[in-house]
């Protein structure tokens, strides 16, 4: 069974995903949740044309940048 697990108390979790249309246009997005499952922030970014792996990396990068801007020091990515 696949299920979202909250981060430890005092930590936040970044969930990311990417999408690619048939014409090659790619984007990424994600959100940050707290240890109670509360939504703390989110983002979306258009990437133009790139491989899915690169889009996934962009999602992690953008999520970490958002977490830093929001002042979160203890961050984990969804496993």
Beta strands, then each sheet from edge to edge (+ up, - down):
strand 1: 12-20
strand 2: 25-33
strand 3: 39-49
strand 4: 75-77
sheet 1: 3+ 2- 1+ 4+
end
